[in-house]
Amino acid sequence: MIHPLPLADLDPRPQPPEPPLPSDCCDSGCDPCVNDTYAEELAYYRQALAAWKSRHPDSE
């Protein structure tokens, strides 16, 4: 018998990106720097979270 999955399982809340460790940046001006990549991932996460919250208005 097939059991339907709860909506939360089909549309899980986005998880924030893991921030880089201070030692991950070598301060050599890399392009892209790990901090730049993290900033982009964080912006994407915030957009995804806002969209998720609009689909789940009863969430915190």
CHARMM internal coordinates of N, CA and C (Angstrom, degrees):
IC EDIT
DIST 1 N 1 CA 1.4448
DIST 1 CA 1 C 1.5255
ANGL 1 N 1 CA 1 C 109.01
DIST 1 C 2 N 1.3000
ANGL 1 CA 1 C 2 N 116.22
DIHE 1 N 1 CA 1 C 2 N 135.95
DIST 2 N 2 CA 1.4624
ANGL 1 C 2 N 2 CA 121.11
DIHE 1 CA 1 C 2 N 2 CA -179.73
DIST 2 CA 2 C 1.5244
ANGL 2 N 2 CA 2 C 108.87
DIHE 1 C 2 N 2 CA 2 C -92.16
DIST 2 C 3 N 1.3329
ANGL 2 CA 2 C 3 N 115.03
DIHE 2 N 2 CA 2 C 3 N 128.59
DIST 3 N 3 CA 1.4585
ANGL 2 C 3 N 3 CA 120.60
DIHE 2 CA 2 C 3 N 3 CA 177.85
DIST 3 CA 3 C 1.5203
ANGL 3 N 3 CA 3 C 107.86
DIHE 2 C 3 N 3 CA 3 C -106.19
DIST 3 C 4 N 1.3338
ANGL 3 CA 3 C 4 N 117.66
DIHE 3 N 3 CA 3 C 4 N 128.61
DIST 4 N 4 CA 1.4652
ANGL 3 C 4 N 4 CA 119.15
DIHE 3 CA 3 C 4 N 4 CA 178.79
DIST 4 CA 4 C 1.5270
ANGL 4 N 4 CA 4 C 110.48
DIHE 3 C 4 N 4 CA 4 C -66.39
DIST 4 C 5 N 1.2954
ANGL 4 CA 4 C 5 N 115.21
DIHE 4 N 4 CA 4 C 5 N 143.99
DIST 5 N 5 CA 1.4622
ANGL 4 C 5 N 5 CA 120.30
DIHE 4 CA 4 C 5 N 5 CA 177.80
DIST 5 CA 5 C 1.5205
ANGL 5 N 5 CA 5 C 109.73
DIHE 4 C 5 N 5 CA 5 C -79.66
DIST 5 C 6 N 1.3242
ANGL 5 CA 5 C 6 N 117.66
DIHE 5 N 5 CA 5 C 6 N 145.98
DIST 6 N 6 CA 1.4634
ANGL 5 C 6 N 6 CA 119.32
DIHE 5 CA 5 C 6 N 6 CA 173.42
DIST 6 CA 6 C 1.5274
ANGL 6 N 6 CA 6 C 109.87
DIHE 5 C 6 N 6 CA 6 C -61.01
DIST 6 C 7 N 1.3244
ANGL 6 CA 6 C 7 N 116.08
DIHE 6 N 6 CA 6 C 7 N 151.61
DIST 7 N 7 CA 1.4607
ANGL 6 C 7 N 7 CA 120.80
DIHE 6 CA 6 C 7 N 7 CA -178.23
DIST 7 CA 7 C 1.5281
ANGL 7 N 7 CA 7 C 111.53
DIHE 6 C 7 N 7 CA 7 C -55.15
DIST 7 C 8 N 1.3350
ANGL 7 CA 7 C 8 N 116.95
DIHE 7 N 7 CA 7 C 8 N -37.43
DIST 8 N 8 CA 1.4676
ANGL 7 C 8 N 8 CA 120.25
DIHE 7 CA 7 C 8 N 8 CA -179.19
DIST 8 CA 8 C 1.5249
ANGL 8 N 8 CA 8 C 111.53
DIHE 7 C 8 N 8 CA 8 C -60.44
DIST 8 C 9 N 1.3305
ANGL 8 CA 8 C 9 N 117.07
DIHE 8 N 8 CA 8 C 9 N -32.11
DIST 9 N 9 CA 1.4614
ANGL 8 C 9 N 9 CA 119.99
DIHE 8 CA 8 C 9 N 9 CA 178.73
DIST 9 CA 9 C 1.5222
ANGL 9 N 9 CA 9 C 111.56
DIHE 8 C 9 N 9 CA 9 C -73.25
DIST 9 C 10 N 1.3306
ANGL 9 CA 9 C 10 N 116.63
DIHE 9 N 9 CA 9 C 10 N -28.92
DIST 10 N 10 CA 1.4621
ANGL 9 C 10 N 10 CA 120.68
DIHE 9 CA 9 C 10 N 10 CA -179.85
DIST 10 CA 10 C 1.5202
ANGL 10 N 10 CA 10 C 111.56
DIHE 9 C 10 N 10 CA 10 C -83.17
DIST 10 C 11 N 1.3196
ANGL 10 CA 10 C 11 N 116.81
DIHE 10 N 10 CA 10 C 11 N -24.17
DIST 11 N 11 CA 1.4637
ANGL 10 C 11 N 11 CA 122.08
DIHE 10 CA 10 C 11 N 11 CA -177.24
DIST 11 CA 11 C 1.5272
ANGL 11 N 11 CA 11 C 108.34
DIHE 10 C 11 N 11 CA 11 C -138.09
DIST 11 C 12 N 1.3324
ANGL 11 CA 11 C 12 N 117.41
DIHE 11 N 11 CA 11 C 12 N 72.35
DIST 12 N 12 CA 1.4675
ANGL 11 C 12 N 12 CA 119.48
DIHE 11 CA 11 C 12 N 12 CA -176.10
DIST 12 CA 12 C 1.5273
ANGL 12 N 12 CA 12 C 112.01
DIHE 11 C 12 N 12 CA 12 C -68.57
DIST 12 C 13 N 1.3170
ANGL 12 CA 12 C 13 N 114.88
DIHE 12 N 12 CA 12 C 13 N 151.87
DIST 13 N 13 CA 1.4646
ANGL 12 C 13 N 13 CA 121.00
DIHE 12 CA 12 C 13 N 13 CA 177.33
DIST 13 CA 13 C 1.5314
ANGL 13 N 13 CA 13 C 108.55
DIHE 12 C 13 N 13 CA 13 C -63.46
DIST 13 C 14 N 1.3332
ANGL 13 CA 13 C 14 N 117.29
DIHE 13 N 13 CA 13 C 14 N 133.34
DIST 14 N 14 CA 1.4730
ANGL 13 C 14 N 14 CA 119.39
DIHE 13 CA 13 C 14 N 14 CA 177.42
DIST 14 CA 14 C 1.5251
ANGL 14 N 14 CA 14 C 110.82
DIHE 13 C 14 N 14 CA 14 C -60.53
DIST 14 C 15 N 1.2957
ANGL 14 CA 14 C 15 N 115.87
DIHE 14 N 14 CA 14 C 15 N 146.31
DIST 15 N 15 CA 1.4598
ANGL 14 C 15 N 15 CA 121.89
DIHE 14 CA 14 C 15 N 15 CA 178.82
DIST 15 CA 15 C 1.5249
ANGL 15 N 15 CA 15 C 109.21
DIHE 14 C 15 N 15 CA 15 C -104.62
DIST 15 C 16 N 1.3299
ANGL 15 CA 15 C 16 N 117.09
DIHE 15 N 15 CA 15 C 16 N 140.21
DIST 16 N 16 CA 1.4639
ANGL 15 C 16 N 16 CA 118.98
DIHE 15 CA 15 C 16 N 16 CA -179.50
DIST 16 CA 16 C 1.5225
ANGL 16 N 16 CA 16 C 111.13
DIHE 15 C 16 N 16 CA 16 C -67.48
DIST 16 C 17 N 1.3253
ANGL 16 CA 16 C 17 N 115.77
DIHE 16 N 16 CA 16 C 17 N 152.33
DIST 17 N 17 CA 1.4621
ANGL 16 C 17 N 17 CA 118.26
DIHE 16 CA 16 C 17 N 17 CA 177.04
DIST 17 CA 17 C 1.5262
ANGL 17 N 17 CA 17 C 109.84
DIHE 16 C 17 N 17 CA 17 C -70.24
DIST 17 C 18 N 1.3002
ANGL 17 CA 17 C 18 N 114.90
DIHE 17 N 17 CA 17 C 18 N 154.44
DIST 18 N 18 CA 1.4614
ANGL 17 C 18 N 18 CA 119.78
DIHE 17 CA 17 C 18 N 18 CA 177.62
DIST 18 CA 18 C 1.5261
ANGL 18 N 18 CA 18 C 108.38
DIHE 17 C 18 N 18 CA 18 C -80.25
DIST 18 C 19 N 1.3324
ANGL 18 CA 18 C 19 N 117.27
DIHE 18 N 18 CA 18 C 19 N 125.41
DIST 19 N 19 CA 1.4672
ANGL 18 C 19 N 19 CA 118.43
DIHE 18 CA 18 C 19 N 19 CA -179.74
DIST 19 CA 19 C 1.5260
ANGL 19 N 19 CA 19 C 110.99
DIHE 18 C 19 N 19 CA 19 C -68.11
DIST 19 C 20 N 1.3235
ANGL 19 CA 19 C 20 N 116.02
DIHE 19 N 19 CA 19 C 20 N 149.41
DIST 20 N 20 CA 1.4590
ANGL 19 C 20 N 20 CA 118.38
DIHE 19 CA 19 C 20 N 20 CA 177.49
DIST 20 CA 20 C 1.5290
ANGL 20 N 20 CA 20 C 110.33
DIHE 19 C 20 N 20 CA 20 C -69.69
DIST 20 C 21 N 1.2960
ANGL 20 CA 20 C 21 N 115.13
DIHE 20 N 20 CA 20 C 21 N 151.79
DIST 21 N 21 CA 1.4612
ANGL 20 C 21 N 21 CA 119.96
DIHE 20 CA 20 C 21 N 21 CA 174.71
DIST 21 CA 21 C 1.5224
ANGL 21 N 21 CA 21 C 108.60
DIHE 20 C 21 N 21 CA 21 C -73.73
DIST 21 C 22 N 1.3231
ANGL 21 CA 21 C 22 N 117.92
DIHE 21 N 21 CA 21 C 22 N 152.92
DIST 22 N 22 CA 1.4684
ANGL 21 C 22 N 22 CA 119.15
DIHE 21 CA 21 C 22 N 22 CA 177.39
DIST 22 CA 22 C 1.5328
ANGL 22 N 22 CA 22 C 112.09
DIHE 21 C 22 N 22 CA 22 C -54.84
DIST 22 C 23 N 1.3135
ANGL 22 CA 22 C 23 N 116.73
DIHE 22 N 22 CA 22 C 23 N -32.77
DIST 23 N 23 CA 1.4686
ANGL 22 C 23 N 23 CA 120.20
DIHE 22 CA 22 C 23 N 23 CA -179.06
DIST 23 CA 23 C 1.5277
ANGL 23 N 23 CA 23 C 112.62
DIHE 22 C 23 N 23 CA 23 C -77.20
DIST 23 C 24 N 1.3545
ANGL 23 CA 23 C 24 N 118.00
DIHE 23 N 23 CA 23 C 24 N -9.14
DIST 24 N 24 CA 1.4661
ANGL 23 C 24 N 24 CA 120.67
DIHE 23 CA 23 C 24 N 24 CA 179.46
DIST 24 CA 24 C 1.5240
ANGL 24 N 24 CA 24 C 112.16
DIHE 23 C 24 N 24 CA 24 C -71.79
DIST 24 C 25 N 1.3274
ANGL 24 CA 24 C 25 N 117.28
DIHE 24 N 24 CA 24 C 25 N -24.75
DIST 25 N 25 CA 1.4683
ANGL 24 C 25 N 25 CA 121.02
DIHE 24 CA 24 C 25 N 25 CA 179.83
DIST 25 CA 25 C 1.5262
ANGL 25 N 25 CA 25 C 108.76
DIHE 24 C 25 N 25 CA 25 C -95.80
DIST 25 C 26 N 1.3276
ANGL 25 CA 25 C 26 N 114.85
DIHE 25 N 25 CA 25 C 26 N 128.53
DIST 26 N 26 CA 1.4700
ANGL 25 C 26 N 26 CA 119.26
DIHE 25 CA 25 C 26 N 26 CA -178.12
DIST 26 CA 26 C 1.5263
ANGL 26 N 26 CA 26 C 112.38
DIHE 25 C 26 N 26 CA 26 C -92.70
DIST 26 C 27 N 1.3427
ANGL 26 CA 26 C 27 N 117.52
DIHE 26 N 26 CA 26 C 27 N -2.39
DIST 27 N 27 CA 1.4721
ANGL 26 C 27 N 27 CA 122.72
DIHE 26 CA 26 C 27 N 27 CA -179.77
DIST 27 CA 27 C 1.5205
ANGL 27 N 27 CA 27 C 112.67
DIHE 26 C 27 N 27 CA 27 C 57.69
DIST 27 C 28 N 1.3395
ANGL 27 CA 27 C 28 N 116.40
DIHE 27 N 27 CA 27 C 28 N 32.31
DIST 28 N 28 CA 1.4653
ANGL 27 C 28 N 28 CA 120.62
DIHE 27 CA 27 C 28 N 28 CA 178.69
DIST 28 CA 28 C 1.5235
ANGL 28 N 28 CA 28 C 112.35
DIHE 27 C 28 N 28 CA 28 C -103.29
DIST 28 C 29 N 1.3209
ANGL 28 CA 28 C 29 N 117.14
DIHE 28 N 28 CA 28 C 29 N 5.75
DIST 29 N 29 CA 1.4571
ANGL 28 C 29 N 29 CA 120.36
DIHE 28 CA 28 C 29 N 29 CA 179.01
DIST 29 CA 29 C 1.5163
ANGL 29 N 29 CA 29 C 113.69
DIHE 28 C 29 N 29 CA 29 C 77.86
DIST 29 C 30 N 1.3166
ANGL 29 CA 29 C 30 N 117.46
DIHE 29 N 29 CA 29 C 30 N 29.87
DIST 30 N 30 CA 1.4705
ANGL 29 C 30 N 30 CA 121.14
DIHE 29 CA 29 C 30 N 30 CA 179.55
DIST 30 CA 30 C 1.5281
ANGL 30 N 30 CA 30 C 110.19
DIHE 29 C 30 N 30 CA 30 C -57.76
DIST 30 C 31 N 1.3170
ANGL 30 CA 30 C 31 N 115.22
DIHE 30 N 30 CA 30 C 31 N 148.11
DIST 31 N 31 CA 1.4588
ANGL 30 C 31 N 31 CA 120.75
DIHE 30 CA 30 C 31 N 31 CA 177.52
DIST 31 CA 31 C 1.5135
ANGL 31 N 31 CA 31 C 108.81
DIHE 30 C 31 N 31 CA 31 C -128.21
DIST 31 C 32 N 1.3093
ANGL 31 CA 31 C 32 N 118.20
DIHE 31 N 31 CA 31 C 32 N 103.26
DIST 32 N 32 CA 1.4689
ANGL 31 C 32 N 32 CA 126.36
DIHE 31 CA 31 C 32 N 32 CA 6.05
DIST 32 CA 32 C 1.5256
ANGL 32 N 32 CA 32 C 111.45
DIHE 31 C 32 N 32 CA 32 C -90.65
DIST 32 C 33 N 1.2917
ANGL 32 CA 32 C 33 N 114.14
DIHE 32 N 32 CA 32 C 33 N 151.51
DIST 33 N 33 CA 1.4693
ANGL 32 C 33 N 33 CA 121.54
DIHE 32 CA 32 C 33 N 33 CA 174.42
DIST 33 CA 33 C 1.5290
ANGL 33 N 33 CA 33 C 108.06
DIHE 32 C 33 N 33 CA 33 C -79.17
DIST 33 C 34 N 1.3065
ANGL 33 CA 33 C 34 N 117.25
DIHE 33 N 33 CA 33 C 34 N 153.25
DIST 34 N 34 CA 1.4662
ANGL 33 C 34 N 34 CA 119.88
DIHE 33 CA 33 C 34 N 34 CA 177.25
DIST 34 CA 34 C 1.5262
ANGL 34 N 34 CA 34 C 110.75
DIHE 33 C 34 N 34 CA 34 C -59.19
DIST 34 C 35 N 1.3259
ANGL 34 CA 34 C 35 N 117.12
DIHE 34 N 34 CA 34 C 35 N -30.54
DIST 35 N 35 CA 1.4637
ANGL 34 C 35 N 35 CA 120.19
DIHE 34 CA 34 C 35 N 35 CA 178.31
DIST 35 CA 35 C 1.5278
ANGL 35 N 35 CA 35 C 111.02
DIHE 34 C 35 N 35 CA 35 C -71.16
DIST 35 C 36 N 1.3381
ANGL 35 CA 35 C 36 N 117.49
DIHE 35 N 35 CA 35 C 36 N -34.72
DIST 36 N 36 CA 1.4675
ANGL 35 C 36 N 36 CA 120.92
DIHE 35 CA 35 C 36 N 36 CA 175.34
DIST 36 CA 36 C 1.5227
ANGL 36 N 36 CA 36 C 110.10
DIHE 35 C 36 N 36 CA 36 C -65.46
DIST 36 C 37 N 1.3177
ANGL 36 CA 36 C 37 N 116.12
DIHE 36 N 36 CA 36 C 37 N -44.18
DIST 37 N 37 CA 1.4617
ANGL 36 C 37 N 37 CA 120.94
DIHE 36 CA 36 C 37 N 37 CA 179.50
DIST 37 CA 37 C 1.5233
ANGL 37 N 37 CA 37 C 110.03
DIHE 36 C 37 N 37 CA 37 C -62.10
DIST 37 C 38 N 1.3181
ANGL 37 CA 37 C 38 N 116.55
DIHE 37 N 37 CA 37 C 38 N -42.41
DIST 38 N 38 CA 1.4646
ANGL 37 C 38 N 38 CA 120.49
DIHE 37 CA 37 C 38 N 38 CA 178.18
DIST 38 CA 38 C 1.5265
ANGL 38 N 38 CA 38 C 110.58
DIHE 37 C 38 N 38 CA 38 C -62.54
DIST 38 C 39 N 1.3250
ANGL 38 CA 38 C 39 N 117.81
DIHE 38 N 38 CA 38 C 39 N -42.52
DIST 39 N 39 CA 1.4650
ANGL 38 C 39 N 39 CA 121.09
DIHE 38 CA 38 C 39 N 39 CA 179.55
DIST 39 CA 39 C 1.5282
ANGL 39 N 39 CA 39 C 110.64
DIHE 38 C 39 N 39 CA 39 C -60.99
DIST 39 C 40 N 1.3300
ANGL 39 CA 39 C 40 N 117.43
DIHE 39 N 39 CA 39 C 40 N -40.07
DIST 40 N 40 CA 1.4653
ANGL 39 C 40 N 40 CA 121.19
DIHE 39 CA 39 C 40 N 40 CA 177.59
DIST 40 CA 40 C 1.5270
ANGL 40 N 40 CA 40 C 110.57
DIHE 39 C 40 N 40 CA 40 C -66.37
DIST 40 C 41 N 1.3242
ANGL 40 CA 40 C 41 N 116.87
DIHE 40 N 40 CA 40 C 41 N -43.33
DIST 41 N 41 CA 1.4649
ANGL 40 C 41 N 41 CA 120.94
DIHE 40 CA 40 C 41 N 41 CA 179.02
DIST 41 CA 41 C 1.5252
ANGL 41 N 41 CA 41 C 110.72
DIHE 40 C 41 N 41 CA 41 C -64.19
DIST 41 C 42 N 1.3277
ANGL 41 CA 41 C 42 N 117.22
DIHE 41 N 41 CA 41 C 42 N -37.40
DIST 42 N 42 CA 1.4566
ANGL 41 C 42 N 42 CA 121.65
DIHE 41 CA 41 C 42 N 42 CA 179.39
DIST 42 CA 42 C 1.5288
ANGL 42 N 42 CA 42 C 110.54
DIHE 41 C 42 N 42 CA 42 C -67.45
DIST 42 C 43 N 1.3255
ANGL 42 CA 42 C 43 N 117.54
DIHE 42 N 42 CA 42 C 43 N -40.85
DIST 43 N 43 CA 1.4673
ANGL 42 C 43 N 43 CA 120.94
DIHE 42 CA 42 C 43 N 43 CA 177.36
DIST 43 CA 43 C 1.5250
ANGL 43 N 43 CA 43 C 110.28
DIHE 42 C 43 N 43 CA 43 C -63.01
DIST 43 C 44 N 1.3360
ANGL 43 CA 43 C 44 N 117.07
DIHE 43 N 43 CA 43 C 44 N -43.27
DIST 44 N 44 CA 1.4646
ANGL 43 C 44 N 44 CA 121.05
DIHE 43 CA 43 C 44 N 44 CA 177.71
DIST 44 CA 44 C 1.5296
ANGL 44 N 44 CA 44 C 110.21
DIHE 43 C 44 N 44 CA 44 C -62.23
DIST 44 C 45 N 1.3205
ANGL 44 CA 44 C 45 N 116.84
DIHE 44 N 44 CA 44 C 45 N -43.58
DIST 45 N 45 CA 1.4674
ANGL 44 C 45 N 45 CA 121.36
DIHE 44 CA 44 C 45 N 45 CA 179.02
DIST 45 CA 45 C 1.5256
ANGL 45 N 45 CA 45 C 110.62
DIHE 44 C 45 N 45 CA 45 C -59.88
DIST 45 C 46 N 1.3180
ANGL 45 CA 45 C 46 N 117.39
DIHE 45 N 45 CA 45 C 46 N -44.93
DIST 46 N 46 CA 1.4669
ANGL 45 C 46 N 46 CA 120.48
DIHE 45 CA 45 C 46 N 46 CA -179.10
DIST 46 CA 46 C 1.5247
ANGL 46 N 46 CA 46 C 111.17
DIHE 45 C 46 N 46 CA 46 C -62.46
DIST 46 C 47 N 1.3288
ANGL 46 CA 46 C 47 N 117.10
DIHE 46 N 46 CA 46 C 47 N -39.69
DIST 47 N 47 CA 1.4693
ANGL 46 C 47 N 47 CA 120.56
DIHE 46 CA 46 C 47 N 47 CA 176.81
DIST 47 CA 47 C 1.5258
ANGL 47 N 47 CA 47 C 110.17
DIHE 46 C 47 N 47 CA 47 C -65.78
DIST 47 C 48 N 1.3126
ANGL 47 CA 47 C 48 N 116.80
DIHE 47 N 47 CA 47 C 48 N -45.11
DIST 48 N 48 CA 1.4634
ANGL 47 C 48 N 48 CA 120.94
DIHE 47 CA 47 C 48 N 48 CA -179.60
DIST 48 CA 48 C 1.5267
ANGL 48 N 48 CA 48 C 110.70
DIHE 47 C 48 N 48 CA 48 C -64.01
DIST 48 C 49 N 1.3227
ANGL 48 CA 48 C 49 N 117.21
DIHE 48 N 48 CA 48 C 49 N -38.77
DIST 49 N 49 CA 1.4622
ANGL 48 C 49 N 49 CA 121.14
DIHE 48 CA 48 C 49 N 49 CA 179.14
DIST 49 CA 49 C 1.5255
ANGL 49 N 49 CA 49 C 110.61
DIHE 48 C 49 N 49 CA 49 C -66.61
DIST 49 C 50 N 1.3279
ANGL 49 CA 49 C 50 N 117.44
DIHE 49 N 49 CA 49 C 50 N -42.62
DIST 50 N 50 CA 1.4675
ANGL 49 C 50 N 50 CA 120.46
DIHE 49 CA 49 C 50 N 50 CA 178.08
DIST 50 CA 50 C 1.5265
ANGL 50 N 50 CA 50 C 110.42
DIHE 49 C 50 N 50 CA 50 C -61.36
DIST 50 C 51 N 1.3253
ANGL 50 CA 50 C 51 N 117.00
DIHE 50 N 50 CA 50 C 51 N -42.37
DIST 51 N 51 CA 1.4673
ANGL 50 C 51 N 51 CA 120.57
DIHE 50 CA 50 C 51 N 51 CA 178.33
DIST 51 CA 51 C 1.5228
ANGL 51 N 51 CA 51 C 110.19
DIHE 50 C 51 N 51 CA 51 C -64.91
DIST 51 C 52 N 1.3218
ANGL 51 CA 51 C 52 N 117.05
DIHE 51 N 51 CA 51 C 52 N -41.74
DIST 52 N 52 CA 1.4632
ANGL 51 C 52 N 52 CA 121.06
DIHE 51 CA 51 C 52 N 52 CA 179.42
DIST 52 CA 52 C 1.5299
ANGL 52 N 52 CA 52 C 110.20
DIHE 51 C 52 N 52 CA 52 C -62.71
DIST 52 C 53 N 1.3440
ANGL 52 CA 52 C 53 N 116.65
DIHE 52 N 52 CA 52 C 53 N -43.92
DIST 53 N 53 CA 1.4648
ANGL 52 C 53 N 53 CA 120.33
DIHE 52 CA 52 C 53 N 53 CA -179.88
DIST 53 CA 53 C 1.5254
ANGL 53 N 53 CA 53 C 111.20
DIHE 52 C 53 N 53 CA 53 C -63.23
DIST 53 C 54 N 1.3280
ANGL 53 CA 53 C 54 N 117.46
DIHE 53 N 53 CA 53 C 54 N -33.70
DIST 54 N 54 CA 1.4649
ANGL 53 C 54 N 54 CA 119.27
DIHE 53 CA 53 C 54 N 54 CA 177.89
DIST 54 CA 54 C 1.5306
ANGL 54 N 54 CA 54 C 110.69
DIHE 53 C 54 N 54 CA 54 C -68.54
DIST 54 C 55 N 1.3300
ANGL 54 CA 54 C 55 N 116.92
DIHE 54 N 54 CA 54 C 55 N -28.26
DIST 55 N 55 CA 1.4630
ANGL 54 C 55 N 55 CA 120.96
DIHE 54 CA 54 C 55 N 55 CA 176.88
DIST 55 CA 55 C 1.5243
ANGL 55 N 55 CA 55 C 112.23
DIHE 54 C 55 N 55 CA 55 C -83.64
DIST 55 C 56 N 1.3299
ANGL 55 CA 55 C 56 N 116.67
DIHE 55 N 55 CA 55 C 56 N -18.03
DIST 56 N 56 CA 1.4688
ANGL 55 C 56 N 56 CA 122.79
DIHE 55 CA 55 C 56 N 56 CA -178.30
DIST 56 CA 56 C 1.5358
ANGL 56 N 56 CA 56 C 108.67
DIHE 55 C 56 N 56 CA 56 C -128.91
DIST 56 C 57 N 1.3366
ANGL 56 CA 56 C 57 N 117.25
DIHE 56 N 56 CA 56 C 57 N 69.11
DIST 57 N 57 CA 1.4688
ANGL 56 C 57 N 57 CA 119.68
DIHE 56 CA 56 C 57 N 57 CA -174.33
DIST 57 CA 57 C 1.5284
ANGL 57 N 57 CA 57 C 114.32
DIHE 56 C 57 N 57 CA 57 C -64.02
DIST 57 C 58 N 1.3164
ANGL 57 CA 57 C 58 N 118.13
DIHE 57 N 57 CA 57 C 58 N -18.72
DIST 58 N 58 CA 1.4663
ANGL 57 C 58 N 58 CA 120.14
DIHE 57 CA 57 C 58 N 58 CA -179.90
DIST 58 CA 58 C 1.5232
ANGL 58 N 58 CA 58 C 113.09
DIHE 57 C 58 N 58 CA 58 C -86.79
DIST 58 C 59 N 1.3255
ANGL 58 CA 58 C 59 N 116.79
DIHE 58 N 58 CA 58 C 59 N -0.68
DIST 59 N 59 CA 1.4693
ANGL 58 C 59 N 59 CA 119.53
DIHE 58 CA 58 C 59 N 59 CA 178.41
DIST 59 CA 59 C 1.5204
ANGL 59 N 59 CA 59 C 108.72
DIHE 58 C 59 N 59 CA 59 C -74.54
DIST 59 C 60 N 1.2969
ANGL 59 CA 59 C 60 N 116.22
DIHE 59 N 59 CA 59 C 60 N 157.21
DIST 60 N 60 CA 1.4606
ANGL 59 C 60 N 60 CA 122.74
DIHE 59 CA 59 C 60 N 60 CA -177.49
DIST 60 CA 60 C 1.4436
ANGL 60 N 60 CA 60 C 112.81
DIHE 59 C 60 N 60 CA 60 C -33.65
END
COOR INIT
IC SEED 1 N 1 CA 1 C
IC BUILD
